[in-house]
Amino acid sequence: MPKLRPIMGRFEKQCETSDHHSDPSLQTRYYKKNSSELFQLLEQLIRRKQNMRIISSSREHGELAAELNGAKKCFVVITVTGLKPLETAVDMTISTEQSSPFGIYPTLKKELLSLYDSMNKEFEFIGAGRYGN
């Protein structure tokens, strides 16, 4: 069964980041900015993207939900967590109801990494996976 996991993983309809993710590219990202300022700038970044639309925004909980109309229609939840005055963690979950005969997971991962790339251009990146990058 372990040999089938990479093949079957291609058909997962959700991709998420975490601090200790087995895939280093999907580890939590850390930025040098306070959480409220980063949250506000992240909202502005998403509003500028033509293929994204904010559905829900909760500063109190540090969560932002958006619809992404990229290669596939997706739903993205971005969680912003302040750790120190100038250190903020950002995690994401992206999911879709659509499928593909070759698997949708690579497309979801690509979209998620594209969002992180956009953030890295806008905000001062400290590291990933609690700096294990």
C-alpha positions in Angstrom: 0.0 0.0 0.0 2.8 2.5 0.7 3.8 2.3 -3.0 0.3 3.3 -4.1 0.2 6.4 -1.8 2.0 8.7 -4.2 -0.2 7.6 -7.1 -3.4 7.8 -5.2 -2.4 11.1 -3.7 -2.7 12.7 -7.1 -6.5 12.3 -6.9 -6.9 14.1 -3.5 -9.1 17.2 -3.8 -7.5 19.1 -1.0 -4.0 20.5 -0.5 -2.8 22.2 2.7 0.3 23.5 4.4 1.5 22.8 7.9 4.6 23.3 9.9 5.8 19.7 9.7 4.5 18.8 6.2 6.4 15.9 4.6 6.7 18.0 1.4 9.1 20.9 2.3 7.4 23.1 -0.3 4.1 22.8 1.6 5.5 23.9 5.0 4.1 27.0 6.8 5.6 30.2 5.7 6.8 32.9 8.1 6.9 36.7 7.3 8.5 39.6 9.1 5.4 41.7 9.7 2.8 42.0 12.4 -0.3 39.9 11.9 -2.9 42.7 11.6 -0.8 44.5 9.0 0.0 41.4 7.0 -3.7 40.4 7.1 -4.7 43.8 5.7 -2.0 43.7 3.0 -3.0 40.1 2.1 -6.6 41.2 1.6 -5.3 43.9 -0.8 -3.1 41.4 -2.6 -6.1 39.1 -3.2 -8.3 41.9 -4.4 -5.7 42.9 -7.0 -5.7 39.3 -8.4 -8.2 39.1 -11.2 -8.8 35.3 -10.7 -9.6 35.6 -7.0 -12.6 36.9 -5.0 -12.8 37.2 -1.2 -15.8 35.4 0.2 -15.2 35.9 3.9 -12.7 37.8 6.0 -12.3 37.5 9.8 -9.5 39.5 11.3 -10.4 38.3 14.8 -9.8 34.7 13.8 -7.1 35.5 11.3 -8.9 33.7 8.5 -9.5 34.7 4.9 -11.7 32.6 2.5 -11.5 33.2 -1.2 -12.7 31.7 -4.4 -10.0 31.0 -7.0 -10.9 30.7 -10.7 -7.6 29.4 -12.0 -7.0 26.2 -13.9 -9.8 24.7 -11.8 -12.3 26.5 -9.7 -11.0 26.3 -6.1 -11.8 27.4 -2.6 -8.9 28.8 -0.5 -8.7 29.4 3.2 -5.7 31.4 4.4 -4.9 31.5 8.1 -2.7 34.3 9.5 -1.2 33.8 12.9 0.9 36.3 14.8 3.7 34.7 16.8 5.8 37.7 17.8 5.4 41.4 17.2 7.3 41.1 13.8 6.7 37.4 13.0 3.6 36.0 11.4 2.8 32.5 10.1 0.7 31.9 7.1 -1.0 28.5 6.3 -3.3 27.7 3.5 -5.8 25.1 2.5 -7.1 24.8 -1.0 -9.8 22.5 -2.2 -12.1 21.8 -5.2 -15.1 19.7 -6.1 -13.8 19.2 -9.6 -11.6 16.3 -10.7 -9.3 15.3 -13.5 -8.5 11.9 -15.1 -4.9 12.4 -14.2 -5.5 13.7 -10.7 -6.2 17.2 -9.3 -3.7 17.4 -6.5 -0.8 18.7 -8.6 -3.0 21.5 -9.9 -4.0 22.5 -6.3 -0.4 22.4 -5.2 0.6 24.6 -8.1 -2.1 27.2 -7.3 -1.1 27.2 -3.6 2.6 27.7 -4.3 1.7 30.5 -6.8 -0.1 32.3 -3.9 2.9 31.8 -1.7 5.2 33.2 -4.5 3.0 36.3 -4.7 3.2 36.8 -1.0 7.0 36.3 -1.0 7.3 39.2 -3.5 5.1 41.5 -1.4 6.3 40.6 2.2 9.6 40.0 3.8 10.0 36.2 3.9 11.7 34.8 7.0 11.5 31.1 6.4 9.4 28.0 6.1 8.6 25.1 8.4 9.8 27.0 11.5 12.9 28.1 9.5 13.8 24.6 8.4 13.8 25.8 4.8 
